[in-house]
Amino acid sequence: MTLSQGDEGLTLVFEGQRVPPTGRAFYSATVFDAEGETGVQLGVAFEGGKQSEYFVFDFTEMVQQNLGSEAILSGDTLRARFDWSAMPALQDAGPASWSAAFSLNGKDVGLCPKDQMESLPFPG
């Protein structure tokens, strides 16, 4: 799992796990500023192999913004870009740390970092 920053936003990439044709698959990353005060969850979900959600959840405002975007799938790689317009506070503060998870049917099966007790420094 990687997270990168560009002029337009953040790009989340998961490699090594195809979207399953049945059940629910959820790909997410949690990103915070250096102070840990401004943060978002970036999420893409699939139900029965079809994308069902693509969103940014703002932890400060406690608001989820559903986006009209679609993840790019190529074999066992998922790539999802989240525009700064959906997370202006994080853009202003600057991302400093992140963690990610892949869940199948509500159970985490892939975590980055593996113990999820600490976040990775940004960029990652």
N, C-alpha and C positions, 0 to 999 in steps of 0.2 A: 504494500500500500504506500502510495506517495501522495503528497500534497504540494502543489507549487503555486506561486503567485505570479500574476501577470498584470498588465495594465488594465485588463477588462475584469479581472476577478481571480478566484481561486479555482484550481483544477484538481480534482480528486481522481486517482487512478487505483483500481483494484486489479491485481493480476493473479491468475491461478485458480479461479473458481467461476465456472460458467453459471449463468442464470438458470436455475432448475426449471423444468417444464411444469412442475406441480408445486404446490405449497407457496409459502411466502419467503422471499429473500429480501433482506434489508441491508443496504450498504450505507455507512454513516461515518462522519468525522466530527469531532468536537474541537473547536478552535477558540483560543483565548488570547487576549492582549497580554503584555508583560506583567501588568498588575493583577491579572485574573478577574478584572471587573467587567470587561466587555467580552462576551462570548456568543458563539452561535453553534448550532448543530446543522450540518449539511446532510441531507438525506435523500436517498433514492430507494424506492421499494418496488418489488415485482410480485404480482399474484398470478399464479398459473403461467409463468413465463412472460407475462405482459406487464409493462411498467404501469404502476398504479399511483405512485407518488413521486414528486420531485420538489423538495422544499428547503427553506432555510428557517430554522427556529431560533429566534432571538431570546437569549436567556435574560437579558436586562428588561426587555419589554414583555417577556413571556407571551410572545406572539409568533405563530407559524405563518409564514408567507408561502403559499403554494405557487410554484413557478410553472410556466407553460413549456419548459424545456424538456428535452429527451436525452437520456444517456446514450452514449455511443458504445455499442457492443461490437467486439471483434474477437471471436473465439472465446478464450477464457479471460478477456480483459474488458473491464468497464471503465469508461472515462466520462466524467461529469464535470461541467464547468458551472460555477455559481458566480453570477455577475455582482460587482460591487454595489450596484443599485439596490440589491436585496439585503445588503449588510453595510450601510454607510458608516455606522458607528465603529465597526471593526476596521473598515478601511482607514478611517481617521486615526484610530488608536494604533493600528498596525498589528498583524498577527504575530504572536511570539511563541506559542506552543500549541500542540495538537495531539490528538489520539484518534484512532479509528477502530471500527468494529464491523464484522460481517456476521449477520444472524440468519439462521434458517428456522422458520416456524417458531420464532420467539426465543431461540437459544443461540447465544453467541458461540460461533465456531471458529472465528478468527479475530484476534485482537492485536493491535499494534500501538504501543509496545505490548509484548506478550502478557505482562502482569497487570496492565492498565492502572497501576498505582501511581504512575508518573506519566507526564506527557513528554512528547518529543520536542526538542527545540525546532523552531521554524527558521528557515524553510526545511522541508524534509523530503 
